[in-house]
Amino acid sequence: MSDATVSLRPLVMRDVPRLVEICNQMQVARYLAHMPHPFKRSHAKRFVTFGMENPGLVFGIAFDRLLVGALQMRDQLEYFLDPKYWGRGIATCAVRQALDRLFSTTLQQQVKSGYFIQNKASGRVLEKLGFVKSIQQTTTTRHLSMALHQSMILQRVRWLTKPALKKEK
Ligand SMILES: CC(C)(COP(=O)(O)OP(=O)(O)OC[C@H]1O[C@@H](n2cnc3c(N)ncnc32)[C@H](O)[C@@H]1OP(=O)(O)O)[C@@H](O)C(=O)NCCC(=O)NCCS
C-alpha cells in the first residue's frame, strides 16, 4: 500500500451521508463501543462538527480521493473503514500518517487505543504500528456481551526511536 493513494483530510459537512452509510454497517458498528447505533445524520454532523472545532483530532481517510473511513484521536485513537476496503493496508497506512503528524506537531507523550480481542484486524493494525499491550478488561457493549477489551499504548519515544514503524512492511 502506497501512502500516495491513502490520505488524511479534514471532514466536512458534505461527508455526512457517506459517514452514515459506512457506520451503519454492523461489521463496523459492532467493534465501535462509543459509536451510537443506528448512526444517524445528527450523529455524523456532531462528529464532523467536533472535527472542525478541533483541528488535528479527527480525519477522514481518503483512498484515491474517495472517503472510505475516518479516525479520531480525542481520548483514545479510534478508526473505522468501509468493509469494501478492508484488507488492503489502508487503516495501517492512515493511522501511521496520523501518528506521524501527531508526534511531529505536538509534544504528546503517548497515544492510547485498544480493541476487542475478537477484532484481530484492529489488534494487528496497532501491533504493526508499535503499540504494546496494557490492561485487559471484560466489558459489555451494545453489540458484544462480556467482551474482552485489550488496551494498547504507544509511547512517543518508541515512535521516534524506531524509524521502521514509519515505513511500510
Ligand atoms: C480494523 C479495521 C480499521 C482494519 O482496516 P484494514 O484496512 O483492513 O486494516 P489493514 O489492512 O491495514 O491491516 C489489517 C491487518 O490485520 C490482519 N487481519 C485481518 N483479519 C485478520 C484475522 N481475522 N486474524 C488475524 N489477522 C487479521 C491483516 O492480515 C492485516 O495484517 P498484515 O498486514 O500483517 O497482513 C477495519 O477492519 C474496520 O474498520 N473494522 C471495524 C471498525 C473497527 O474495528 N475499528 C477499530 C476499533 S478502534
The ligand as a MOL file (V3000), in Angstrom:
LIG
                    3D

  0  0  0     0  0            999 V3000
M  V30 BEGIN CTAB
M  V30 COUNTS 48 50 0 0 0
M  V30 BEGIN ATOM
M  V30 1 C -9.9600 -2.5400 11.9610 0
M  V30 2 C -10.0290 -2.0040 10.5360 0
M  V30 3 C -9.9600 -0.4890 10.5520 0
M  V30 4 C -8.8250 -2.5930 9.7530 0
M  V30 5 O -8.7840 -1.9950 8.4650 0
M  V30 6 P -7.8660 -2.6060 7.2880 0
M  V30 7 O -7.5800 -1.5160 6.3220 0
M  V30 8 O -8.4860 -3.8460 6.7690 0
M  V30 9 O -6.5190 -2.9790 8.0770 0
M  V30 10 P -5.0940 -3.2670 7.4120 0
M  V30 11 O -5.3310 -3.9180 6.0830 0
M  V30 12 O -4.2670 -2.0430 7.4460 0
M  V30 13 O -4.4430 -4.3030 8.4440 0
M  V30 14 C -5.1780 -5.4280 8.8870 0
M  V30 15 C -4.2230 -6.4750 9.4120 0
M  V30 16 O -4.9590 -7.4370 10.1460 0
M  V30 17 C -4.7730 -8.7110 9.5890 0
M  V30 18 N -6.0260 -9.4380 9.7610 0
M  V30 19 C -7.2270 -9.1770 9.2120 0
M  V30 20 N -8.1290 -10.0750 9.6390 0
M  V30 21 C -7.4690 -10.9080 10.4840 0
M  V30 22 C -7.8590 -12.0460 11.2440 0
M  V30 23 N -9.1110 -12.4770 11.2440 0
M  V30 24 N -6.9290 -12.6480 12.0030 0
M  V30 25 C -5.6570 -12.2050 12.0460 0
M  V30 26 N -5.2230 -11.1180 11.3490 0
M  V30 27 C -6.1290 -10.4970 10.5730 0
M  V30 28 C -4.4130 -8.4510 8.1440 0
M  V30 29 O -3.7690 -9.5640 7.5600 0
M  V30 30 C -3.5040 -7.2320 8.3110 0
M  V30 31 O -2.2470 -7.6110 8.8420 0
M  V30 32 P -0.9340 -7.8290 7.9030 0
M  V30 33 O -0.6810 -6.5140 7.2100 0
M  V30 34 O 0.1390 -8.2150 8.8460 0
M  V30 35 O -1.2720 -8.9050 6.9030 0
M  V30 36 C -11.3510 -2.4500 9.8450 0
M  V30 37 O -11.4540 -3.8460 9.9260 0
M  V30 38 C -12.5940 -1.8100 10.4760 0
M  V30 39 O -12.9810 -0.7100 10.1250 0
M  V30 40 N -13.2640 -2.5300 11.4000 0
M  V30 41 C -14.4860 -2.0360 12.0440 0
M  V30 42 C -14.2050 -0.8770 12.9750 0
M  V30 43 C -13.1240 -1.2250 13.9620 0
M  V30 44 O -12.9880 -2.3550 14.3820 0
M  V30 45 N -12.3260 -0.2260 14.3380 0
M  V30 46 C -11.2620 -0.4250 15.2920 0
M  V30 47 C -11.7320 -0.1170 16.6670 0
M  V30 48 S -10.7420 1.1900 17.3320 0
M  V30 END ATOM
M  V30 BEGIN BOND
M  V30 1 1 1 2
M  V30 2 1 2 3
M  V30 3 1 2 4
M  V30 4 1 2 36
M  V30 5 1 4 5
M  V30 6 1 5 6
M  V30 7 2 6 7
M  V30 8 1 6 8
M  V30 9 1 6 9
M  V30 10 1 9 10
M  V30 11 2 10 11
M  V30 12 1 10 12
M  V30 13 1 10 13
M  V30 14 1 13 14
M  V30 15 1 14 15
M  V30 16 1 15 16
M  V30 17 1 15 30
M  V30 18 1 16 17
M  V30 19 1 17 18
M  V30 20 1 17 28
M  V30 21 1 18 19
M  V30 22 1 18 27
M  V30 23 2 19 20
M  V30 24 1 20 21
M  V30 25 1 21 22
M  V30 26 2 21 27
M  V30 27 1 22 23
M  V30 28 2 22 24
M  V30 29 1 24 25
M  V30 30 2 25 26
M  V30 31 1 26 27
M  V30 32 1 28 29
M  V30 33 1 28 30
M  V30 34 1 30 31
M  V30 35 1 31 32
M  V30 36 2 32 33
M  V30 37 1 32 34
M  V30 38 1 32 35
M  V30 39 1 36 37
M  V30 40 1 36 38
M  V30 41 2 38 39
M  V30 42 1 38 40
M  V30 43 1 40 41
M  V30 44 1 41 42
M  V30 45 1 42 43
M  V30 46 2 43 44
M  V30 47 1 43 45
M  V30 48 1 45 46
M  V30 49 1 46 47
M  V30 50 1 47 48
M  V30 END BOND
M  V30 END CTAB
M  END
